[in-house]
Amino acid sequence: MTKRPLRGIRVLDLTNVLAGPYCSYQLMLFGAEVVKVELPGSGDLARNLGPDAALNRAGIGTSFLAQNAGKKSIEIDLKDTGQRELFQDLVRGADVVLENYRAGVLDRLGFGWESLRALNSGLVYCAISGFGQSGPMSQAPAYDQIIQGLSGMMSVTGTPETAPLRVGFPVSDTIGGLMAALAISAALVGRDRTGEGSFLDLSMLEASISAMGWAVSNYVISGVPPVPMGRDNATAAPSGTFFAADGPLNIAANRQEQFVTLCSLVGRPELTTDPRFADREDRKAHRADLDAELNKALGARSALEWEQLLSAAGVPAARILTVPQAIESEQLAHRGFFTELPFPGEADRTLRASGNGVLLDGEPLRPSARPPLLGEHNDEAVLLARRWNDEPPIPRPAPERSFAPVDKD
């Protein structure tokens, strides 16, 4: 696919584990050339993370494989004089430098923003950290679970009896990576207009809080602190998890017409005239009673039957799937979400790499190559730096401007 919007953008990725690699994976899918700069001999910590001990020992752990397809790997020790010079050459030809060290680490190595900008005035430098580069917590260590706890996220996950609970996947890392990819893309657009680079200081804590929606806005705007509600959606009722004959399903009848349709299809039209359920606020106040009534009726059919019947009538409803069931869904296959790639170091095995849910002109964004072995592209590093510095930037057409005709009368 030659039309990817970041084609020709060069990214030096110094990040580890998830937030940073997830960011650069998104940039790669949109066409950027991503070079991982890894510590000699060990590389990205994610190379040793995952459920398969053999892959961990081989330096291609599942966590690494999931986020690093389509990238190159070179080993550079930023404390070594000769290798520092190679890194400087790469910086001069790069568009983006991405790192997720603790605040100030790269600066202490001699590659803070002022030093990087002196090498390349058009550089976009993005530093991802738990709490940002400044403030009383800037030096505190942070992993996803730490951010989940400090953001308030865990306090609203689960029920009043079970909270606080960790969200079942590293959501703060993921949000941080997505926000970084968005910020970098915006900064690149700005650079096209001004010619100047930018320093992006991204706090995972702040990014996580910004993504928490009503859990934050209800308190900030209305002074109402959120509480854990388990399977229910606090914004409406009936909206949450219900139980069919063979298992759970989610129903979100958030609008009045959806509630009326739901009651009719489950054979309980009288619920719409019950004063406890007359309008949106009444239904929220009597949520437990309404859920009990609906669950009695929903036991008459399977979850799949209700999903098909309700969805066809405009009431959002769907089964609750396991991860394996979700991965094998016909919808993902139809959209080409996964790409089959060669497995690093194993000729008779393939790797499924995910996309990001975006179709560009009708085509899914796919990684162009398998994840790299540690230092796989070391021999290309000098030539890579030379190419980055010798090749001119991709020419971008001047924006078309239209002017209204001048009325000379």
C-alpha positions, -999 to +999 in steps of 0.1 A: +000+000+000+018+031-012-007+057+000-001+054+037-001+089+051+031+085+071+051+069+043+086+084+043+085+094+080+115+080+100+111+070+136+138+062+161+121+041+187+140+038+220+110+024+239+104-008+259+075-031+267+041-017+256+031+020+256+060+032+234+062+001+212+024+002+207+027+039+197+054+031+171+035+001+159+006+024+150+030+048+132+044+018+113+009+007+102+003+042+089+035+039+068+064+052+090+098+035+088+105+025+125+139+016+137+141+001+173+172+012+191+178-015+216+204-021+244+231-045+232+227-080+244+193-076+260+171-053+240+135-045+247+123-061+280+092-073+262+115-098+244+115-118+276+078-114+285+049-137+277+034-171+285+058-192+264+091-196+283+110-209+253+101-178+233+112-156+262+146-174+264+150-169+226+144-131+230+111-132+210+085-132+238+049-129+229+047-094+243+074-083+219+060-102+189+026-085+194+038-049+190+069-049+168+062-063+134+073-042+105+102-026+125+140-028+123+163-035+152+197-021+158+217-023+190+232+009+203+248+016+237+243+054+243+272+053+268+297+042+241+314+071+223+314+054+189+279+043+191+267+077+204+281+091+171+260+067+151+230+076+171+236+113+164+238+105+127+205+087+129+189+116+148+200+141+121+180+122+095+151+112+117+116+128+118+107+114+153+125+102+184+103+082+208+114+071+243+097+060+275+125+062+300+119+076+335+118+115+332+153+129+327+172+097+318+178+106+282+188+141+292+214+127+316+228+106+287+233+138+268+203+135+245+177+157+260+155+180+240+180+208+236+207+184+224+184+167+200+170+199+186+206+211+180+211+181+159+178+184+140+156+214+143+127+197+126+127+167+150+095+157+168+107+143+202+081+124+222+088+113+258+063+089+273+064+086+311+041+076+339+036+111+352+053+135+328+087+152+328+079+176+357+060+177+390+064+159+424+058+124+409+080+128+378+107+105+392+084+078+405+085+045+387+053+035+370+038+005+353+003+001+339-012-011+371+003+018+391-014+042+367-047+023+368-047+027+406-036+064+407-061+074+380-091+062+399-098+036+372-095+006+396-118+022+421-147+021+396-140-014+382-159-042+398-188-041+422-191-024+456-180-057+471-151-065+447-136-031+438-109-020+434-101-043+405-075-040+378-089-037+342-082-071+325-056-057+300-030-030+302-054-002+293-032+027+306-003+016+285-025+013+255-041+047+260-007+062+265+006+047+233-025+058+213-022+094+227+015+095+218+008+083+182-019+110+179+004+137+193+033+128+171+010+128+140-003+162+149+032+175+155+043+163+121+014+182+105+024+213+124+060+209+113+050+208+077+035+243+082+063+258+103+094+238+096+100+235+134+100+203+155+083+198+188+089+183+223+059+162+234+059+154+271+032+127+275+019+116+309+003+082+310-016+093+342-031+123+325-039+104+293-057+077+313-078+102+332-087+120+300-100+087+286-122+078+316-153+097+303-182+100+326-163+086+355-144+118+356-168+143+340-197+134+364-175+145+393-156+174+377-188+190+363-216+178+386-197+169+418-210+133+417-182+108+425-185+076+405-190+042+423-182+007+410-213-007+393-200-041+380-218-051+349-241-021+348-237+011+328-243+041+351-256+064+323-288+044+315-311+015+323-316-011+311-280-010+301-255-037+312-252-075+314-283-097+314-287-135+313-302-156+285-310-193+287-274-203+280-253-174+293-248-137+295-253-110+269-250-072+269-280-050+262-279-012+259-314+001+255-303+036+263-330+055+244-368+054+252-377+039+218-351+011+224-366+004+258-401+001+243-388-022+216-370-044+240-400-048+263-421-057+233-397-083+219-391-101+252-429-103+257-431-078+286-448-047+270-464-038+303-430-028+317-432+004+297-462+016+316-450+006+350-444+039+369-411+026+382-398+025+347-416+054+330-386+075+320-348+074+320-343+086+355-370+063+369-354+033+353-319+042+367-335+046+402-351+012+400-324-006+380-324-038+401-361-043+398-360-037+360-331-060+355-348-088+375-380-085+353-360-086+321-339-115+331-370-136+338-381-130+302-346-134+286-343-169+300-367-180+272-340-179+244-303-183+239-279-153+240-273-157+202-310-157+195-315-125+215-285-109+199-299-115+164-335-105+173-327-074+193-300-061+170-322-065+139-348-043+157-323-016+165-317-025+202-279-028+208-273-064+221-245-090+219-232-120+235-202-118+259-174-137+242-141-151+254-109-137+239-105-168+216-141-165+204-136-128+197-104-134+178-120-160+155-151-139+147-163-136+112-163-098+115-126-096+121-119-121+092-141-101+069-122-069+077-088-085+074-078-075+109-050-101+112-020-106+089-001-139+086+037-132+088+068-155+090+077-164+125+111-150+136+137-178+134+111-206+126+106-213+089+077-237+095+056-214+117+036-183+111+027-154+133-007-136+133-002-098+137-031-075+144-041-044+126-056-014+142-092-013+130-086+013+103-092+007+066-074+031+043-093+035+011-110+001+018-078-018+027-067-028+062-034-014+074-010-044+076+026-047+089+051-052+060+075-075+078+078-099+108+091-086+141+130-084+141+154-104+160+176-084+184+202-065+164+190-080+131+197-048+112+230-039+129+249-043+097+226-018+080+228+009+107+256+030+091+240+028+056+206+036+072+219+067+088+236+077+055+204+071+036+183+091+060+207+120+058+213+119+020+177+114+008+157+146+006+124+147+024+094+135+004+081+166-015+047+176-003+024+195-027+015+231-017-020+234-004-045+245-029-061+279-021-093+292-035-103+328-033-137+343-038-139+367-067-135+404-058-166+425-065-151+456-082-184+474-082 
